[in-house]
Amino acid sequence: MARIAGIALLSALVIAAAAPVRAQEQLTPKEAATVTCPFDGRAVRTVIANPRDKARSCNATCIWRYGQVLYRGAGGAMLAAGESKTVYNALAPVKIDAAVQSGISCDK
């Protein structure tokens, strides 16, 4: 009898522990908007791509490097589902060597 009660208690604990994990999986978005930081010579762009799940409002930042100097470009946009937009488009003072960092934040 004690053995059955122990097994029942263990089973209840396993089920209780698994429930919050499943609830968190449902709240975590499966798809999120992304940012890319293309550059060609001096020309730089910050591009936001939204997946096809829903509309979003996003802000994005790109940081490029030329020599030891950092160059930053940022912008924001309202994006429909599946839409991509260039939110920053400019010429750097000199030729860009690399994109070194990017970030994005969206409302949904």
PAPABA-819625 format. One record per residue (C-alpha): residue in three letters; residue number from 1; x, y, z. Coordinates in steps of 0.25 Angstrom, whole numbers, plus 2048, in hexadecimal, padded with zeros to 3 digits. Example, Ala and Ser with C-alpha at 12.3 -4.5 7.8 and 13.67 -1.06 7.14 Angstrom:
["ALA" 1 [831 7EE 81F]]
["SER" 2 [837 7FC 81D]]
END
This chain:
["MET" 1 [800 800 800]]
["ALA" 2 [80B 80A 803]]
["ARG" 3 [812 806 7F6]]
["ILE" 4 [806 80A 7EE]]
["ALA" 5 [804 817 7F6]]
["GLY" 6 [813 81A 7F3]]
["ILE" 7 [811 818 7E4]]
["ALA" 8 [805 820 7E4]]
["LEU" 9 [80C 82C 7EB]]
["LEU" 10 [818 82B 7E1]]
["SER" 11 [80E 82B 7D5]]
["ALA" 12 [807 837 7DA]]
["LEU" 13 [814 83E 7DC]]
["VAL" 14 [819 83B 7CE]]
["ILE" 15 [80C 840 7C8]]
["ALA" 16 [80C 84D 7D1]]
["ALA" 17 [81A 850 7CD]]
["ALA" 18 [817 84E 7BE]]
["ALA" 19 [80B 857 7BE]]
["PRO" 20 [812 864 7BF]]
["VAL" 21 [81C 860 7B4]]
["ARG" 22 [810 85E 7AA]]
["ALA" 23 [80A 86B 7AE]]
["GLN" 24 [817 873 7AB]]
["GLU" 25 [818 86C 79E]]
["GLN" 26 [80B 871 79A]]
["LEU" 27 [80E 87F 79E]]
["THR" 28 [81C 87F 797]]
["PRO" 29 [81A 885 788]]
["LYS" 30 [81E 87B 77E]]
["GLU" 31 [823 885 774]]
["ALA" 32 [829 893 776]]
["ALA" 33 [82D 89F 76D]]
["THR" 34 [83C 89F 769]]
["VAL" 35 [846 8AA 766]]
["THR" 36 [851 8AA 75C]]
["CYS" 37 [85C 8B4 759]]
["PRO" 38 [861 8B3 74B]]
["PHE" 39 [86C 8BC 746]]
["ASP" 40 [873 8BE 739]]
["GLY" 41 [87F 8C8 739]]
["ARG" 42 [87A 8D4 740]]
["ALA" 43 [86B 8D1 73E]]
["VAL" 44 [864 8CB 74B]]
["ARG" 45 [856 8C7 74E]]
["THR" 46 [84E 8C1 759]]
["VAL" 47 [843 8B8 755]]
["ILE" 48 [838 8B2 75D]]
["ALA" 49 [831 8A5 758]]
["ASN" 50 [824 8A1 75F]]
["PRO" 51 [81F 893 75E]]
["ARG" 52 [811 88F 759]]
["ASP" 53 [80B 88D 766]]
["LYS" 54 [806 89B 76A]]
["ALA" 55 [808 8AA 768]]
["ARG" 56 [812 8B1 771]]
["SER" 57 [819 8BE 774]]
["CYS" 58 [828 8BD 776]]
["ASN" 59 [834 8C5 778]]
["ALA" 60 [842 8C0 774]]
["THR" 61 [850 8C4 775]]
["CYS" 62 [85D 8C0 76D]]
["ILE" 63 [86B 8C4 770]]
["TRP" 64 [876 8C3 766]]
["ARG" 65 [885 8C5 767]]
["TYR" 66 [88F 8CC 75E]]
["GLY" 67 [89D 8CB 764]]
["GLN" 68 [89B 8CD 773]]
["VAL" 69 [88F 8D6 772]]
["LEU" 70 [881 8D2 774]]
["TYR" 71 [876 8D7 76B]]
["ARG" 72 [867 8D5 770]]
["GLY" 73 [85A 8D5 768]]
["ALA" 74 [84C 8D3 76E]]
["GLY" 75 [83E 8D4 76A]]
["GLY" 76 [830 8CF 76D]]
["ALA" 77 [824 8CB 765]]
["MET" 78 [816 8C5 765]]
["LEU" 79 [816 8B8 75E]]
["ALA" 80 [80B 8AF 758]]
["ALA" 81 [80C 8A0 759]]
["GLY" 82 [817 89B 74F]]
["GLU" 83 [81C 8A9 74C]]
["SER" 84 [82A 8AE 74C]]
["LYS" 85 [82F 8BD 74D]]
["THR" 86 [83B 8C5 74C]]
["VAL" 87 [83B 8CE 758]]
["TYR" 88 [849 8D4 757]]
["ASN" 89 [850 8D7 74A]]
["ALA" 90 [85D 8E0 749]]
["LEU" 91 [86B 8E2 745]]
["ALA" 92 [876 8E0 74F]]
["PRO" 93 [882 8EA 74F]]
["VAL" 94 [88B 8DF 74A]]
["LYS" 95 [88A 8D1 745]]
["ILE" 96 [884 8C7 750]]
["ASP" 97 [88D 8BB 754]]
["ALA" 98 [882 8B3 75B]]
["ALA" 99 [875 8B3 762]]
["VAL" 100 [878 8B0 771]]
["GLN" 101 [86B 8B1 778]]
["SER" 102 [85C 8B2 776]]
["GLY" 103 [84F 8B2 77F]]
["ILE" 104 [840 8B2 77E]]
["SER" 105 [834 8B4 786]]
["CYS" 106 [826 8B2 782]]
["ASP" 107 [818 8B5 789]]
["LYS" 108 [813 8A7 787]]
END
